[in-house]
Amino acid sequence: MGLFQPAPNVDNATDRTRPLADRMRPRTLEEYAGQEHLIGPGKPLRTQIERDDTGSLIFWGPPRTGKTTLAKIIARMTKAEFIEFSAVLAGIKEIKQVMADAERARQYGTRTIVFIDEIHRFNKAQQDAFLPHVEKGNIRLIGATTENPSFEINSALLSRCRVYVLNPLGEDQIVQLLKRALADEERGLGALKVRAADNNLKRIASYTSGDARSAYNVLEVAARLAQQAGAHPLEITDDIVRDALQKRTLLYDKAGEEHYNLISALHKSVRNSDPDAALYWLGRMIEAGEDPLYIARRVVRMAVEDIGLADPNALSLCMAARDAVDFIGMPEGNLALAQAVVYLSVAPKSNALYTAYGDVQQDIEQTAAEPVPLHLRNAPTGLMKGLGYGKNYQYAHDVEGKVANMQCLPETLRDRTYYRPTSEGIEKRIRERMDEIKKLRTPSRGNTSSHSEKES
């Protein structure tokens, strides 16, 4: 069989050399767990499947939510040929060959479902190659993606597909799947007569983060360990579950949407002064293997964006945390990051600097690039003095209060205010000082001291 030929419709689920997860793969909608919002009785996708009117589809969801399995069930129920290939391996040449085969099959009355795993990995030209065949009805395209289709799939192709969002399985759903595997004598572990308490099945479900395949794998290892233990009847105990789990399976993709979802959750928890939530999201990222220096960079950003001068020590502490991570590495550096996010969470909050700089950027973009006022320019040569450089510059140290009544902005932006300190933390004192400066910088004071020969 070639790489892109239809997979044979052979049910070898009883082959004991295959992993339990493959043997227990659902064959009907009744066996399929989760996604009740799509395939429950009367729900949109189920209705379309039963009417044989699915058209082309995009399944969007985290890994291991059953996208491939659901596509195979649709092919079986609609009596269509099922061609499966990965966007990682296929190019334009392979796509054209598959499309030509599908077009010939249609002439003989055979419908073809082309399932593309990781469709977001196709470039624009590859995605465009499907368009005419989808439009002609030569194929029904089912694409699976873990990335947001709005950003990763061409609008022309996306407009010809229905997008369905698949959700991770809940713990209760995983537990039910594990119980079914323990009871199924044909495809599962029923012949072993192995027992497992509900609390141990819940531990497996919890530690596999909604990933049914991982849960099946853990259960299969646990059953093997129970056999090796030699107890009768066979039982999956607490110790066996602990040994089988070894390390929790965390849903994470360093380059995908979940990466951005988790850092967003961490940032928003810090901003909302919730140290417990911040620690949790930090732990999720660290334990899933995120680059700790990436986290450190984002934590530094939080310090300047959400705390700013309300607590200037926040930036210093975050830089120290970054240096600690770089110096001692992980896992020891995780506590330095934890210290930083807790400090940021409980620190007074201010985005005054962030807002001020945004206003500055806007003015720079929307106003002319004004020359520096002459009185603010240094005049190291006679020619420059003759041209008025430094004329009427007021040296602040020679003025009462050390504040001269002198405009330092370009004329078109005279008296523009960017930085508006809040009443939080140190910024309260900064605001009081700025009020003092405003009073000192008044025309009534008559600042006339001019020192054009001194630099600012």
C-alpha positions as CSV (number, residue, x, y, z in Angstrom):
1,M,0.0,0.0,0.0
2,G,1.4,3.4,-1.0
3,L,1.7,6.3,1.5
4,F,-1.4,8.1,0.0
5,Q,-3.6,5.1,-0.8
6,P,-6.8,4.6,1.1
7,A,-6.3,2.7,4.3
8,P,-7.9,-0.7,4.2
9,N,-11.1,-1.1,6.0
10,V,-9.9,-3.9,8.2
11,D,-10.8,-4.1,11.9
12,N,-7.8,-5.6,13.6
13,A,-8.7,-4.2,17.0
14,T,-8.3,-7.7,18.6
15,D,-4.6,-7.8,17.6
16,R,-2.9,-8.0,21.1
17,T,0.3,-6.7,19.7
18,R,-1.3,-3.3,19.2
19,P,-1.3,-0.7,22.0
20,L,-4.4,-0.6,24.1
21,A,-5.2,2.9,22.9
22,D,-5.4,1.7,19.3
23,R,-7.5,-1.4,20.2
24,M,-10.0,0.8,22.1
25,R,-10.3,3.4,19.4
26,P,-14.0,4.1,19.0
27,R,-15.7,2.7,15.9
28,T,-19.1,4.4,16.3
29,L,-20.5,7.6,17.7
30,E,-22.0,5.6,20.6
31,E,-18.5,4.5,21.6
32,Y,-17.0,8.0,21.1
33,A,-16.4,9.9,24.3
34,G,-16.8,13.6,24.8
35,Q,-17.8,16.4,22.3
36,E,-21.4,16.1,23.3
37,H,-21.9,19.7,22.1
38,L,-21.2,18.4,18.6
39,I,-22.3,14.8,18.3
40,G,-24.9,14.5,21.1
41,P,-28.5,13.7,19.9
42,G,-29.8,16.5,17.8
43,K,-26.5,18.4,17.8
44,P,-25.3,20.0,14.6
45,L,-22.5,17.7,13.5
46,R,-24.4,14.5,14.4
47,T,-27.3,15.7,12.4
48,Q,-25.1,16.4,9.4
49,I,-23.5,13.0,9.7
50,E,-26.8,11.2,9.9
51,R,-28.0,13.2,6.8
52,D,-24.8,12.4,5.0
53,D,-24.3,16.2,4.6
54,T,-21.1,17.0,6.4
55,G,-19.3,18.8,3.5
56,S,-15.8,19.8,4.3
57,L,-14.8,20.2,7.9
58,I,-12.0,21.6,10.1
59,F,-11.6,20.1,13.6
60,W,-9.8,22.5,15.9
61,G,-8.7,21.4,19.4
62,P,-5.9,20.3,21.6
63,P,-3.9,17.1,20.9
64,R,-5.6,13.9,21.7
65,T,-9.2,15.1,21.6
66,G,-10.3,12.5,19.0
67,K,-10.0,14.5,15.8
68,T,-8.7,11.6,13.7
69,T,-11.0,9.1,15.3
70,L,-14.1,11.3,14.6
71,A,-13.0,11.7,11.0
72,K,-12.7,7.9,10.6
73,I,-16.2,7.4,12.1
74,I,-17.6,9.9,9.7
75,A,-16.0,8.0,6.8
76,R,-17.4,4.7,8.0
77,M,-20.9,6.1,8.6
78,T,-21.1,7.8,5.2
79,K,-19.5,4.9,3.4
80,A,-16.7,7.0,2.0
81,E,-13.1,6.1,1.1
82,F,-10.8,7.4,3.8
83,I,-7.4,8.8,2.8
84,E,-5.2,10.0,5.6
85,F,-1.9,11.8,5.3
86,S,0.1,14.3,7.4
87,A,0.8,17.9,6.4
88,V,4.3,17.3,7.7
89,L,5.1,14.7,5.0
90,A,3.1,15.8,2.0
91,G,3.9,18.3,-0.7
92,I,2.2,19.7,-3.8
93,K,3.1,16.6,-5.9
94,E,1.5,14.2,-3.4
95,I,-1.6,16.5,-3.0
96,K,-2.2,16.5,-6.8
97,Q,-1.9,12.8,-7.0
98,V,-4.5,12.3,-4.2
99,M,-6.8,14.8,-5.9
100,A,-6.5,13.0,-9.2
101,D,-7.3,9.6,-7.6
102,A,-10.3,11.1,-5.8
103,E,-11.6,12.7,-9.0
104,R,-11.4,9.3,-10.8
105,A,-13.1,7.5,-7.9
106,R,-16.0,10.0,-8.0
107,Q,-16.6,9.1,-11.7
108,Y,-17.2,5.5,-10.5
109,G,-19.6,6.7,-7.7
110,T,-17.1,6.5,-4.9
111,R,-16.9,9.4,-2.4
112,T,-13.6,10.2,-0.8
113,I,-12.8,11.8,2.5
114,V,-9.3,13.3,2.6
115,F,-8.2,13.7,6.2
116,I,-5.2,16.0,6.8
117,D,-3.5,15.9,10.1
118,E,-1.9,19.2,11.2
119,I,-3.3,21.1,8.3
120,H,-2.0,24.3,9.7
121,R,1.5,23.2,8.6
122,F,0.6,23.5,4.9
123,N,1.7,26.7,3.3
124,K,-0.6,28.9,1.2
125,A,0.2,27.2,-2.1
126,Q,-0.4,23.8,-0.6
127,Q,-3.7,24.8,0.9
128,D,-4.8,26.5,-2.4
129,A,-4.2,23.2,-4.2
130,F,-7.3,21.8,-2.4
131,L,-9.7,24.6,-3.4
132,P,-10.9,23.5,-6.8
133,H,-11.4,19.9,-5.7
134,V,-13.4,21.0,-2.6
135,E,-15.5,23.3,-4.8
136,K,-16.1,20.6,-7.4
137,G,-17.1,18.1,-4.7
138,N,-14.3,15.6,-5.7
139,I,-13.4,15.3,-2.1
140,R,-14.7,16.0,1.3
141,L,-11.8,17.6,3.2
142,I,-11.5,17.1,6.9
143,G,-8.6,19.0,8.4
144,A,-7.3,18.6,12.0
145,T,-5.4,21.4,13.7
146,T,-4.3,22.5,17.1
147,E,-3.9,26.1,16.0
148,N,-6.5,28.8,15.5
149,P,-7.8,28.3,11.9
150,S,-8.4,32.0,11.6
151,F,-4.7,32.6,11.6
152,E,-3.4,29.4,10.1
153,I,-5.7,28.5,7.2
154,N,-6.3,30.5,4.1
155,S,-9.5,32.4,4.2
156,A,-10.6,31.0,0.8
157,L,-10.3,27.4,2.0
158,L,-11.7,28.3,5.5
159,S,-14.8,29.8,3.9
160,R,-15.6,26.4,2.3
161,C,-15.3,24.4,5.5
162,R,-17.3,24.2,8.7
163,V,-15.1,24.7,11.7
164,Y,-15.9,22.6,14.8
165,V,-14.1,23.1,18.1
166,L,-13.2,19.9,20.0
167,N,-12.7,20.2,23.8
168,P,-10.4,18.2,26.0
169,L,-12.0,15.2,27.7
170,G,-13.1,15.6,31.3
171,E,-11.8,13.4,34.1
172,D,-15.1,11.6,34.5
173,Q,-15.1,10.8,30.7
174,I,-11.6,9.4,31.0
175,V,-12.6,7.3,33.9
176,Q,-15.5,5.8,32.0
177,L,-13.1,5.0,29.1
178,L,-10.7,3.2,31.5
179,K,-13.6,1.2,33.0
180,R,-14.7,0.2,29.5
181,A,-11.1,-0.9,28.7
182,L,-11.0,-3.0,31.9
183,A,-14.3,-4.7,31.2
184,D,-13.9,-5.3,27.4
185,E,-12.7,-8.8,26.8
186,E,-12.5,-8.5,23.1
187,R,-10.3,-5.4,22.7
188,G,-9.4,-4.4,26.2
189,L,-8.1,-5.9,29.4
190,G,-11.2,-7.8,30.4
191,A,-9.6,-11.2,30.0
192,L,-7.1,-10.3,32.7
193,K,-9.8,-9.8,35.2
194,V,-7.8,-6.9,36.6
195,R,-9.5,-4.6,39.2
196,A,-8.9,-0.9,39.9
197,A,-10.5,1.3,42.5
198,D,-12.3,4.4,41.3
199,N,-9.9,6.6,43.1
200,N,-6.9,5.1,41.2
201,L,-8.7,5.5,37.9
202,K,-9.3,9.1,38.8
203,R,-5.6,9.6,39.6
204,I,-4.8,8.3,36.1
205,A,-7.4,10.6,34.5
206,S,-6.2,13.6,36.4
207,Y,-2.5,13.0,35.7
208,T,-3.0,12.6,32.0
209,S,-4.6,16.0,31.5
210,G,-7.6,15.0,29.3
211,D,-5.5,12.8,27.0
212,A,-7.3,9.5,26.5
213,R,-4.3,7.9,24.7
214,S,-2.0,8.7,27.6
215,A,-4.6,7.4,30.1
216,Y,-4.9,4.1,28.1
217,N,-1.1,3.8,28.0
218,V,-0.8,4.3,31.8
219,L,-3.6,1.8,32.4
220,E,-1.8,-0.8,30.2
221,V,1.5,-0.3,32.0
222,A,-0.4,-0.6,35.3
223,A,-2.1,-3.8,34.3
224,R,1.3,-5.3,33.3
225,L,2.8,-4.2,36.7
226,A,-0.1,-5.8,38.4
227,Q,0.6,-9.1,36.6
228,Q,4.2,-8.9,37.6
229,A,3.2,-8.4,41.2
230,G,1.6,-11.8,41.1
231,A,-1.3,-11.1,43.4
232,H,-4.6,-12.8,42.9
233,P,-7.0,-11.4,42.0
234,L,-5.0,-8.8,39.9
235,E,-5.4,-5.3,41.3
236,I,-4.0,-2.0,40.3
237,T,-3.0,-0.5,43.6
238,D,-1.9,3.0,44.7
239,D,1.8,2.0,44.4
240,I,1.3,0.5,41.0
241,V,-0.5,3.7,39.7
242,R,2.4,5.8,41.1
243,D,5.0,3.7,39.3
244,A,3.0,3.6,36.0
245,L,2.5,7.4,36.0
246,Q,6.2,8.3,36.6
247,K,5.6,11.8,35.4
248,R,2.4,13.8,34.8
249,T,1.5,14.4,31.1
250,L,0.9,18.1,30.7
251,L,-0.8,19.5,27.6
252,Y,1.6,22.0,26.2
253,D,3.0,23.1,22.9
254,K,5.9,25.5,23.1
255,A,5.2,27.0,19.7
256,G,1.4,26.7,19.6
257,E,-1.7,28.4,21.1
258,E,-1.5,26.7,24.5
259,H,1.9,28.3,24.9
260,Y,0.3,31.8,24.5
261,N,-2.8,30.8,26.5
262,L,-0.7,29.9,29.6
263,I,1.6,32.9,29.5
264,S,-1.5,35.1,29.1
265,A,-3.1,33.4,32.2
266,L,0.1,34.0,34.2
267,H,0.3,37.7,33.2
268,K,-3.4,38.4,33.8
269,S,-3.2,36.7,37.2
270,V,-0.2,38.9,38.2
271,R,-2.0,42.0,37.0
272,N,-5.1,41.0,39.0
273,S,-3.0,40.6,42.2
274,D,-3.7,36.9,42.5
275,P,-0.5,35.2,43.7
276,D,-2.1,31.8,44.0
277,A,-3.2,31.7,40.4
278,A,0.1,33.2,39.3
279,L,2.0,30.4,41.0
280,Y,-0.3,27.8,39.5
281,W,0.1,29.0,35.9
282,L,3.9,29.5,36.4
283,G,4.1,25.9,37.7
284,R,2.1,24.6,34.6
285,M,4.6,26.2,32.3
286,I,7.7,25.1,34.2
287,E,6.6,21.5,34.7
288,A,5.6,21.2,31.0
289,G,9.2,22.1,30.0
290,E,8.9,25.8,29.0
291,D,12.1,27.7,28.5
292,P,12.6,29.3,31.9
293,L,14.4,32.3,30.4
294,Y,11.4,32.9,28.2
295,I,9.3,33.0,31.4
296,A,11.9,35.3,33.0
297,R,11.7,37.7,30.1
298,R,7.9,37.9,30.3
299,V,8.1,38.4,34.1
300,V,10.4,41.4,33.5
301,R,7.9,42.7,31.1
302,M,5.1,42.4,33.7
303,A,7.2,44.4,36.2
304,V,7.5,47.4,33.8
305,E,4.1,47.2,32.3
306,D,1.9,46.6,35.3
307,I,3.9,47.8,38.3
308,G,6.2,50.4,36.9
309,L,7.2,53.2,39.3
310,A,4.5,52.1,41.8
311,D,7.3,49.8,43.1
312,P,10.6,50.4,41.3
313,N,12.1,47.4,43.2
314,A,9.9,45.1,41.2
315,L,12.1,45.4,38.1
316,S,15.3,44.9,40.1
317,L,13.9,41.7,41.7
318,C,12.7,40.3,38.3
319,M,16.1,41.0,36.8
320,A,17.7,39.2,39.7
321,A,15.4,36.3,39.2
322,R,16.4,36.1,35.6
323,D,20.1,36.1,36.5
324,A,19.4,33.4,39.1
325,V,17.7,31.2,36.5
326,D,20.6,31.8,34.1
327,F,23.2,31.2,36.8
328,I,21.9,28.1,38.6
329,G,19.6,26.7,36.0
330,M,16.6,24.4,36.6
331,P,15.0,23.0,38.6
332,E,16.7,25.2,41.3
333,G,15.8,28.4,39.4
334,N,12.0,27.7,39.6
335,L,11.9,29.3,43.1
336,A,13.5,32.5,41.9
337,L,10.7,32.8,39.3
338,A,8.1,31.9,41.9
339,Q,9.4,34.6,44.2
340,A,9.3,37.1,41.3
341,V,5.7,36.4,40.3
342,V,4.4,36.4,43.9
343,Y,6.2,39.8,44.5
344,L,4.6,41.2,41.3
345,S,1.2,39.9,42.3
346,V,1.1,41.6,45.7
347,A,3.0,44.8,44.6
348,P,1.0,48.0,44.0
349,K,-0.1,48.2,40.4
350,S,0.3,51.0,37.9
351,N,0.3,51.1,34.1
352,A,1.0,54.8,34.0
353,L,4.4,54.4,32.4
354,Y,3.0,51.9,29.9
355,T,0.3,54.3,28.9
356,A,2.6,57.3,28.8
357,Y,5.0,55.6,26.4
358,G,2.1,54.5,24.2
359,D,1.0,58.1,24.0
360,V,4.6,59.2,23.1
361,Q,4.7,56.6,20.3
362,Q,1.4,57.9,19.0
363,D,2.6,61.5,18.9
364,I,5.8,60.5,17.2
365,E,3.9,58.7,14.5
366,Q,1.2,61.3,14.0
367,T,3.2,64.6,14.3
368,A,6.1,66.0,12.4
369,A,9.6,65.2,13.6
370,E,10.2,68.6,15.2
371,P,13.8,69.9,15.5
372,V,15.2,70.1,19.0
373,P,14.5,73.7,20.3
374,L,17.6,75.9,20.0
375,H,17.8,76.6,23.8
376,L,18.2,72.8,24.5
377,R,21.1,72.4,22.1
378,N,24.7,72.5,23.2
379,A,27.0,75.1,21.6
380,P,30.6,73.9,21.7
381,T,31.6,76.2,18.8
382,G,31.4,79.9,18.0
383,L,29.4,79.2,14.9
384,M,26.8,77.2,16.8
385,K,26.5,80.0,19.4
386,G,26.1,82.5,16.6
387,L,23.2,80.4,15.2
388,G,21.4,80.6,18.6
389,Y,22.3,77.2,19.9
390,G,21.8,77.2,23.7
391,K,20.4,80.8,23.8
392,N,18.1,81.4,26.7
393,Y,18.8,78.0,28.2
394,Q,18.2,78.1,32.0
395,Y,20.5,76.0,34.2
396,A,18.2,74.3,36.7
397,H,20.9,74.2,39.5
398,D,21.0,78.0,39.5
399,V,17.3,78.4,40.0
400,E,15.3,78.2,43.2
401,G,13.9,74.8,43.7
402,K,16.1,73.5,40.9
403,V,13.2,73.8,38.4
404,A,13.4,76.3,35.6
405,N,10.4,77.8,33.8
406,M,11.5,76.5,30.5
407,Q,9.7,74.5,27.8
408,C,11.5,71.3,26.9
409,L,9.1,69.9,24.3
410,P,8.8,71.0,20.7
411,E,6.5,73.9,20.2
412,T,3.8,71.8,18.6
413,L,3.7,69.7,21.7
414,R,4.0,72.5,24.3
415,D,2.9,71.5,27.8
416,R,1.9,68.0,26.6
417,T,1.4,65.6,29.5
418,Y,2.2,61.9,29.1
419,Y,3.0,60.5,32.5
420,R,0.2,60.6,35.0
421,P,1.2,58.8,38.1
422,T,-1.4,56.9,40.1
423,S,-1.9,57.0,43.9
424,E,-0.5,53.5,44.2
425,G,2.7,52.8,46.1
426,I,5.7,55.0,45.3
427,E,3.8,56.7,42.6
428,K,1.8,58.5,45.2
429,R,5.0,60.3,46.3
430,I,5.9,60.8,42.7
431,R,2.6,62.5,42.0
432,E,3.1,64.8,45.0
433,R,6.5,65.7,43.7
434,M,5.2,66.4,40.2
435,D,2.6,68.7,41.8
436,E,5.5,70.6,43.5
437,I,7.4,70.8,40.3
438,K,4.3,72.2,38.5
439,K,4.1,75.0,41.1
440,L,7.8,75.8,40.8
441,R,7.5,76.0,37.1
442,T,5.3,79.1,36.9
443,P,5.9,82.3,35.0
444,S,5.3,84.3,38.2
445,R,8.6,83.1,39.6
446,G,10.5,85.1,37.0
447,N,13.3,82.6,36.2
448,T,15.8,84.6,34.2
449,S,19.1,82.9,35.0
450,S,20.6,81.9,31.6
451,H,23.6,79.7,31.3
452,S,24.0,78.8,27.6
453,E,27.5,77.7,28.1
454,K,26.5,74.9,30.5
455,E,25.3,71.5,29.3
456,S,22.0,70.1,30.5
